[in-house]
Amino acid sequence: MQIKKGIAMVVCLILLLASAACSGSGSGGNNVRSSGNASPIESAASENATAQSSDNGKQESAPAEEKTSPSVQMDIPSLAEAYKDYFPIGAAIEPNQSSGLTADLLKKQVNMLVAENAMKPASIQPTEGDFHWEQADEIVNFAKESGMALRFHTLVWHNQTPDWFFQDAEGKPMADETDPKKREANKKLLLKRLDTHIRTIVGRYKNDIKSWDVVNEVVEPADPDGMRNSLWYRLTGTDYIETAFRAAREAGGPDIKLYMNDYSTDDPTKRDRLYELAKGMLDKGVPIDGIGHQTHISIEGPPVDAIIASMKKFKELGLDNLITELDMSLYAWNDRSDYGAEVPEDVLERQADRYRELFDALKANKGLVSGVVFWGISDDHTWLSTFPVTRTEAPLLFDKNYQAKPAFWAVVDPSKRN
């Protein structure tokens, strides 16, 4: 009996050892990391997270401590230097990015800055007569200390504009007024407020900022007359546009450049309505110097040829062209999917190809644009992370760890693409 029990115990021990030996290679095995389709934008912050096993039999990746940590590559080319014979390179910035690694990356790579939010109406004048300069000044000072040019974004917009602009003298919504005489009085009050807002801001920064987005996103082909049906338009028609440009010119003098800024300017319908508006304003002597093409594009479109064709059309009017908010989504506009933590390498390569195509076209049409400004500098900070849905995005030339992506090399030195 004792012999049988002994044999049984030995058999059980052998089975347990065999089971333990097999479990170590499974997808949940302890201390096993598999590379899968790891992307260069993957953050190294989560060193204690359990890695997923590979579905394609690739070799195990390096331990977490060997992954790339956030740092700025000082031994790679500068975008601004690479394009010095063509146009300046800029990036949007928040005040808290004027120090630390983001600041180091900006100083290494660009020679122009624009405020992402700090200079919009709600940020500068949240209540009437109460101007908040601190955040805007921080960006201005950082640019000056770093030897960078500045753009202003934006004097007029339908978003991020405080309600008080559109309230009458009694604090009631101007849009609710039906009496014609009171509506006319409200229009005059609104235009006076706009005039004061612009003259105050331009007067303060005219010596530091030479490039100004005066009005932003005023055209919308789906709305009446092809003009965005904002409170500005409903209360003043196009008079607010004329008032804004004239006030900016009078306050800033002849040396500053004044722009109408908009998105989807490559779309023929919108492009033609914007062209018509600009031409009509110019014919009335409104001092418009150029068109800002936001250029929020994706790896799926629009065609680069359409972007170039639009710029050529506005140049025929004698207007300057600027790319003001460049980024490139990983997704088509109607695609609400999410790549998750790991963006496939082939998607990043397609993005690089598209960036190269765009910059090659800009170089081939030298003089067509006077600057290219990215809407951010690295993938750790992008508005597209939450628009149109919350998901993984990587629209810029540097990843979340500030490392150069394939897209960077595609526009700076294609021979060094991996």
Sequence and secondary structure as in RCSB ss.txt:
>XXXX:A:sequence
MQIKKGIAMVVCLILLLASAACSGSGSGGNNVRSSGNASPIESAASENATAQSSDNGKQESAPAEEKTSPSVQMD
IPSLAEAYKDYFPIGAAIEPNQSSGLTADLLKKQVNMLVAENAMKPASIQPTEGDFHWEQADEIVNFAKESGMAL
RFHTLVWHNQTPDWFFQDAEGKPMADETDPKKREANKKLLLKRLDTHIRTIVGRYKNDIKSWDVVNEVVEPADPD
GMRNSLWYRLTGTDYIETAFRAAREAGGPDIKLYMNDYSTDDPTKRDRLYELAKGMLDKGVPIDGIGHQTHISIE
GPPVDAIIASMKKFKELGLDNLITELDMSLYAWNDRSDYGAEVPEDVLERQADRYRELFDALKANKGLVSGVVFW
GISDDHTWLSTFPVTRTEAPLLFDKNYQAKPAFWAVVDPSKRN
>XXXX:A:secstr
 HHHHHHHHHHHHHHHHHHHHHHTTSTT TT    TT  TT  SS TTS     SS       GGGS  S   TT
S  HHHHTTTT  EEEEE GGGSSSHHHHHHHHH SEEEESSTTSHHHH SBTTB   HHHHHHHHHHHHHT EE
EEEEEE SSS  GGGGB TTS BGGG   HHHHHHHHHHHHHHHHHHHHHHHHHHTTT  EEEEEES B TTSGG
GB   HHHHHHTTHHHHHHHHHHHHHH TTSEEEEEES TTSHHHHHHHHHHHHHHHHTT    EEEE  EEETT
B  HHHHHHHHHHHHTTT EEEEEEEEEESS TT     TT   HHHHHHHHHHHHHHHHHHHHTTTS S EEES
 SSTTS GGGSSSSS     SSB TTS B HHHHHHH GGG  
